[in-house]
């Protein structure tokens, strides 16, 4: 799993890396709340999107554990 960083230009344009554009296509859907957003192909099955989010959540939980260990905290 990879973590990407991008910026929004002054005019409000978000750069999406080529690898994501190629994988997701030119039509995408975005679901957002106050803290996060999920981008996915417009024709994606919501069950597949949900399964992918579960995998991403596990990765984030793992990153939190690693961060705590690095800081000397117990997970």
N, C-alpha and C positions, 0 to 999 in steps of 0.2 A: 504494500500500500504506500502511496506517495502523498506527500503534503506539498501543495503548490502555493505560491504567493503571487498575487497580482494586484494591480491598482486600477482605480477608476479615474479616468481623465477629468479635467475641469469641465468638459462638456457632457460628462455622465456616461462615457463609453467604457465598458468593462472589457479588458483584454482577456480572452479565453485561449489558453495554449493550444497549439495546433493538434496535439495528441487528443485533447478532449473534443475539439471540433470534429476531428475525423471519426472518433468513436461515437459521438452523440448525434452527429448530423447538424443541419442548419436550423431545424425547428426543435425548440426545447420548451419544457415547462419548468417553472420555478415555484416551489412552495416555501414560504418563509414565515418565521415568527420573529420575536424580538431579538433572539440571539443567534439564529442560524438559518441557513437556506439550503435547499436541496435542488440541484439542477439535474434534469434527466431528459432523455429523448422524448419528444412529444408523443410518439407511438408506443412508449414503454408500458408494459403491464404493471399495474400498481402493486401486485403481489411481488413481482421481481424487484421493484423499487424498495419495497419494505424489507425484503430479504437483504438487499444490498445495504440498507441503513443499519440493519442488525449487525452486519459484518463491520461496518464503519464504527458503530458504537463499541464493539469489542476492541477494535484497534485503538480508539481513544481511551478506553479504560486501561489498556495495556500501556499506553504512553503516560498516563497519569501515574500508574504504578512505578514505571521506570523513573519518572521525574521525582517522585517521592523518595525512591531508593537513592537516587543521586544526591538528594538533599539530606540524606541520613535519616529520613523518617521511615517508620514501619508502614507497610501498605495496608 
